[in-house]
Amino acid sequence: MRKTTLILLFFLNVIAAQSQQYQIDTSYTIKSTFTKLVKKYPFITIPEIKTNPNVKESFDVVYNQDQNRVLHFDAFVNTKKKKNPAVILIHGGGWRSGNKNQMQFIGKEIAANGYSCFSIEYRLSLEAKYPTGVIDVKNAIKFIKGNASKFNVDVNKIAVLGCSSGGQMAALIGTTNNNPLFEDAGFKSKFSSKVDAIIDVDGVLAFKHPESSEGDMAAFWLGGKSNEIPENWKNASALTHTDQNTPPVLFICSSIPRFHAGRDDMVKILDENKIYSEVQTIADSPHSFWFYDPWFKQTISYTTRFLDKIFK
């Protein structure tokens, strides 16, 4: 029996190793970023989120399996109603680092306000280049819509929220509803990946722009520098796709201008098409402000107020 168990464990380990033939960059974490920021901002704290009896938590839900690569999300579902607006959460990390766990505390807090929230795992640049991660998130949206009753989701009220590079992706996802360039034709679902609201937390809207200073991180994800593959730099920019079909947008911004590249141009287009938008700038805040109090509370407040306005 012991020999059989050891053989089984060996094969399970081989399968696990084969399913993760890619590097993982762990440089961007809440704790490591806190260590850097607390020197300049000694008053900041990592928020403690209390368990809410009205929020059901589910971890590592499988939404897609592609060639032995399993992709998951974590769900935080308010159980007081059978149909909630949904919020798709996308972590940051320069398209290279970070993970879905970093959005759990945001998901729990938003869910407590009457929403179903989903923190999405997607393939990062060490594993797959643009637009794979974007397509992964869109597939997750289709899966969530297809399981709406399980997760108390109103399929006609879907918001996408991302932070930093996740904010860039959220804006791109929201401005490319029904764009075949960002759709996985092989993902079987009767639902679309369409979203109905965008929340961009300090993510750039244009890669090649007078206000932008994107460099090696973006080039690595996009597959080359802007002079090598200009089409990717253009098509990966939400500003490129912003038009009369773009849903309402909330921009939550740090005090660092480079993370807002393209925002004002995007707002102008939204205004011309009478599409609702808000810009909320948190004074004297660093990038990654959303991880820490007192800025975390502000981020949640701006977010829930916007979502309530759009969906309730």
C-alpha positions as semicolon CSV with decimal commas, in nm:
position;residue;x (nm);y (nm);z (nm)
1;M;0,000;0,000;0,000
2;R;0,281;0,242;0,091
3;K;0,461;0,171;-0,236
4;T;0,142;0,232;-0,435
5;T;0,086;0,560;-0,251
6;L;0,441;0,676;-0,325
7;I;0,404;0,593;-0,693
8;L;0,073;0,783;-0,707
9;L;0,230;1,087;-0,536
10;F;0,519;1,073;-0,784
11;F;0,288;1,083;-1,083
12;L;0,078;1,360;-0,929
13;N;0,393;1,566;-0,878
14;V;0,499;1,503;-1,238
15;I;0,158;1,617;-1,361
16;A;0,173;1,929;-1,142
17;A;0,521;2,011;-1,269
18;Q;0,416;1,964;-1,631
19;S;0,120;2,194;-1,579
20;Q;0,344;2,478;-1,456
21;Q;0,629;2,499;-1,706
22;Y;0,666;2,873;-1,666
23;Q;0,844;3,118;-1,440
24;I;0,666;3,301;-1,161
25;D;0,771;3,654;-1,066
26;T;0,694;3,714;-0,698
27;S;0,849;4,061;-0,673
28;Y;0,521;4,254;-0,646
29;T;0,348;4,180;-0,317
30;I;0,144;4,376;-0,066
31;K;0,409;4,329;0,204
32;S;0,714;4,415;-0,008
33;T;0,543;4,727;-0,141
34;F;0,443;4,823;0,213
35;T;0,808;4,798;0,323
36;K;0,904;5,048;0,053
37;L;0,617;5,291;0,105
38;V;0,607;5,301;0,485
39;K;0,939;5,489;0,490
40;K;0,777;5,787;0,319
41;Y;0,425;5,728;0,452
42;P;0,471;5,606;0,813
43;F;0,097;5,636;0,886
44;I;-0,015;5,366;0,642
45;T;-0,150;5,027;0,752
46;I;-0,254;4,708;0,579
47;P;-0,634;4,689;0,621
48;E;-0,788;4,410;0,822
49;I;-1,107;4,279;0,666
50;K;-1,358;4,116;0,896
51;T;-1,561;3,817;0,782
52;N;-1,909;3,919;0,670
53;P;-2,186;3,662;0,730
54;N;-2,364;3,780;0,414
55;V;-2,064;3,710;0,190
56;K;-1,996;3,357;0,069
57;E;-1,631;3,294;-0,022
58;S;-1,513;3,037;-0,277
59;F;-1,147;2,994;-0,368
60;D;-0,969;2,854;-0,673
61;V;-1,279;2,800;-0,885
62;V;-1,168;2,661;-1,223
63;Y;-1,294;2,866;-1,517
64;N;-1,074;2,736;-1,797
65;Q;-0,825;2,461;-1,875
66;D;-0,606;2,506;-2,179
67;Q;-0,340;2,246;-2,264
68;N;-0,292;2,138;-1,901
69;R;-0,297;2,500;-1,777
70;V;-0,578;2,544;-1,527
71;L;-0,700;2,898;-1,459
72;H;-0,894;2,994;-1,146
73;F;-1,076;3,276;-0,975
74;D;-1,182;3,353;-0,618
75;A;-1,546;3,450;-0,563
76;F;-1,700;3,673;-0,296
77;V;-2,077;3,662;-0,327
78;N;-2,332;3,861;-0,131
79;T;-2,607;3,612;-0,053
80;K;-2,884;3,853;0,048
81;K;-3,016;3,869;-0,310
82;K;-3,031;3,614;-0,591
83;K;-2,907;3,864;-0,849
84;N;-2,624;4,107;-0,781
85;P;-2,423;4,327;-1,010
86;A;-2,087;4,155;-1,062
87;V;-1,739;4,306;-1,031
88;I;-1,449;4,140;-1,213
89;L;-1,121;4,215;-1,032
90;I;-0,782;4,224;-1,210
91;H;-0,460;4,247;-1,011
92;G;-0,159;4,455;-1,106
93;G;0,214;4,384;-1,119
94;G;0,341;4,520;-1,451
95;W;0,171;4,239;-1,649
96;R;0,449;4,019;-1,507
97;S;0,402;3,978;-1,131
98;G;0,122;3,980;-0,873
99;N;-0,160;3,729;-0,829
100;K;-0,534;3,705;-0,771
101;N;-0,491;3,685;-0,392
102;Q;-0,399;4,055;-0,390
103;M;-0,756;4,148;-0,483
104;Q;-0,930;3,937;-0,219
105;F;-0,966;4,214;0,038
106;I;-1,109;4,451;-0,222
107;G;-1,349;4,179;-0,334
108;K;-1,468;4,112;0,021
109;E;-1,538;4,477;0,091
110;I;-1,723;4,545;-0,233
111;A;-1,923;4,222;-0,195
112;A;-2,033;4,332;0,152
113;N;-2,202;4,627;-0,019
114;G;-2,431;4,404;-0,226
115;Y;-2,216;4,270;-0,510
116;S;-2,071;3,946;-0,643
117;C;-1,695;3,989;-0,687
118;F;-1,443;3,772;-0,870
119;S;-1,065;3,796;-0,845
120;I;-0,927;3,650;-1,167
121;E;-0,609;3,454;-1,230
122;Y;-0,472;3,525;-1,578
123;R;-0,152;3,438;-1,761
124;L;0,129;3,686;-1,704
125;S;0,404;3,793;-1,943
126;L;0,661;3,534;-1,831
127;E;0,413;3,270;-1,943
128;A;0,225;3,432;-2,230
129;K;0,238;3,765;-2,412
130;Y;-0,036;4,014;-2,494
131;P;-0,325;3,969;-2,557
132;T;-0,346;3,630;-2,382
133;G;-0,409;3,768;-2,031
134;V;-0,683;3,997;-2,161
135;I;-0,851;3,704;-2,339
136;D;-0,821;3,495;-2,021
137;V;-1,019;3,754;-1,824
138;K;-1,281;3,778;-2,099
139;N;-1,319;3,399;-2,085
140;A;-1,366;3,424;-1,708
141;I;-1,646;3,676;-1,766
142;K;-1,820;3,434;-2,003
143;F;-1,784;3,153;-1,750
144;I;-1,926;3,366;-1,468
145;K;-2,223;3,467;-1,681
146;G;-2,277;3,103;-1,769
147;N;-2,289;3,018;-1,398
148;A;-2,482;3,328;-1,295
149;S;-2,731;3,149;-1,072
150;K;-2,452;2,980;-0,876
151;F;-2,282;3,313;-0,806
152;N;-2,593;3,536;-0,769
153;V;-2,501;3,740;-1,076
154;D;-2,713;3,968;-1,292
155;V;-2,558;3,906;-1,635
156;N;-2,665;4,252;-1,755
157;K;-2,474;4,431;-1,479
158;I;-2,104;4,347;-1,508
159;A;-1,825;4,583;-1,407
160;V;-1,453;4,528;-1,453
161;L;-1,209;4,678;-1,202
162;G;-0,831;4,664;-1,224
163;C;-0,534;4,817;-1,045
164;S;-0,217;4,942;-1,216
165;S;-0,150;4,710;-1,512
166;G;-0,479;4,546;-1,413
167;G;-0,641;4,888;-1,454
168;Q;-0,495;4,915;-1,803
169;M;-0,640;4,571;-1,879
170;A;-0,979;4,659;-1,728
171;A;-1,005;4,968;-1,946
172;L;-0,902;4,769;-2,254
173;I;-1,154;4,495;-2,178
174;G;-1,432;4,749;-2,131
175;T;-1,354;4,938;-2,451
176;T;-1,332;4,623;-2,666
177;N;-1,674;4,472;-2,608
178;N;-1,748;4,235;-2,901
179;N;-1,408;4,302;-3,063
180;P;-1,296;3,971;-3,221
181;L;-0,929;4,066;-3,178
182;F;-0,968;3,998;-2,805
183;E;-1,203;3,700;-2,813
184;D;-1,125;3,329;-2,780
185;A;-1,328;3,156;-3,050
186;G;-1,246;2,819;-2,893
187;F;-1,404;2,902;-2,556
188;K;-1,750;2,748;-2,558
189;S;-2,015;2,978;-2,412
190;K;-2,347;3,121;-2,524
191;F;-2,260;3,441;-2,334
192;S;-2,048;3,733;-2,447
193;S;-1,763;3,892;-2,253
194;K;-1,938;4,230;-2,265
195;V;-1,906;4,449;-1,955
196;D;-2,125;4,741;-1,853
197;A;-1,889;4,957;-1,646
198;I;-1,514;5,017;-1,608
199;I;-1,316;5,109;-1,296
200;D;-0,955;5,190;-1,376
201;V;-0,738;5,229;-1,066
202;D;-0,416;5,403;-1,175
203;G;-0,377;5,219;-1,505
204;V;-0,253;5,386;-1,823
205;L;-0,499;5,438;-2,109
206;A;-0,242;5,488;-2,385
207;F;0,099;5,326;-2,419
208;K;0,235;5,565;-2,682
209;H;0,133;5,910;-2,565
210;P;0,298;6,241;-2,465
211;E;0,209;6,167;-2,101
212;S;0,322;5,805;-2,110
213;S;0,661;5,670;-2,004
214;E;0,597;5,298;-2,042
215;G;0,915;5,106;-2,107
216;D;1,064;4,759;-2,059
217;M;0,771;4,607;-1,864
218;A;0,522;4,705;-2,134
219;A;0,756;4,604;-2,415
220;F;0,807;4,261;-2,259
221;W;0,433;4,204;-2,234
222;L;0,353;4,352;-2,575
223;G;0,622;4,147;-2,750
224;G;0,859;4,427;-2,847
225;K;0,930;4,797;-2,834
226;S;0,695;5,056;-2,981
227;N;0,912;5,105;-3,291
228;E;0,921;4,729;-3,347
229;I;0,552;4,643;-3,312
230;P;0,361;4,974;-3,313
231;E;0,029;4,800;-3,380
232;N;0,042;4,615;-3,048
233;W;0,119;4,936;-2,860
234;K;-0,174;5,103;-3,034
235;N;-0,427;4,820;-3,004
236;A;-0,342;4,749;-2,639
237;S;-0,437;5,108;-2,550
238;A;-0,794;5,161;-2,431
239;L;-0,788;5,513;-2,576
240;T;-0,761;5,362;-2,925
241;H;-1,097;5,186;-2,884
242;T;-1,291;5,447;-2,688
243;D;-1,606;5,550;-2,874
244;Q;-1,984;5,584;-2,845
245;N;-2,010;5,221;-2,730
246;T;-1,780;5,254;-2,429
247;P;-1,956;5,193;-2,095
248;P;-1,940;5,438;-1,800
249;V;-1,593;5,476;-1,648
250;L;-1,454;5,558;-1,306
251;F;-1,088;5,661;-1,287
252;I;-0,931;5,640;-0,940
253;C;-0,591;5,804;-0,960
254;S;-0,275;5,845;-0,757
255;S;-0,085;6,173;-0,751
256;I;0,168;6,038;-1,006
257;P;0,087;6,177;-1,355
258;R;0,243;5,903;-1,569
259;F;-0,018;5,649;-1,458
260;H;-0,292;5,866;-1,606
261;A;-0,155;5,873;-1,960
262;G;-0,442;5,912;-2,206
263;R;-0,707;5,966;-1,938
264;D;-0,800;6,324;-2,025
265;D;-0,824;6,238;-2,395
266;M;-1,049;5,945;-2,308
267;V;-1,271;6,162;-2,087
268;K;-1,308;6,406;-2,375
269;I;-1,437;6,130;-2,604
270;L;-1,672;6,007;-2,333
271;D;-1,806;6,358;-2,281
272;E;-1,861;6,405;-2,655
273;N;-2,069;6,087;-2,657
274;K;-2,255;6,176;-2,334
275;I;-2,113;5,873;-2,150
276;Y;-2,087;5,909;-1,774
277;S;-1,739;5,921;-1,622
278;E;-1,575;6,026;-1,297
279;V;-1,217;6,114;-1,209
280;Q;-1,123;6,074;-0,844
281;T;-0,765;6,167;-0,755
282;I;-0,630;6,080;-0,411
283;A;-0,401;6,365;-0,311
284;D;-0,038;6,294;-0,216
285;S;-0,082;5,923;-0,278
286;P;0,174;5,683;-0,428
287;H;0,111;5,416;-0,686
288;S;-0,029;5,100;-0,517
289;F;-0,224;5,324;-0,276
290;W;-0,525;5,088;-0,292
291;F;-0,350;4,827;-0,079
292;Y;-0,325;5,047;0,232
293;D;-0,535;5,252;0,467
294;P;-0,632;5,532;0,469
295;W;-0,641;5,511;0,086
296;F;-0,803;5,167;0,077
297;K;-1,118;5,304;0,243
298;Q;-1,128;5,591;-0,009
299;T;-1,089;5,347;-0,298
300;I;-1,378;5,132;-0,175
301;S;-1,595;5,438;-0,113
302;Y;-1,539;5,581;-0,463
303;T;-1,595;5,237;-0,616
304;T;-1,918;5,146;-0,439
305;R;-2,065;5,492;-0,490
306;F;-1,996;5,468;-0,865
307;L;-2,131;5,112;-0,889
308;D;-2,446;5,207;-0,698
309;K;-2,502;5,498;-0,936
310;I;-2,462;5,283;-1,248
311;F;-2,634;4,963;-1,135
312;K;-2,877;5,035;-0,852
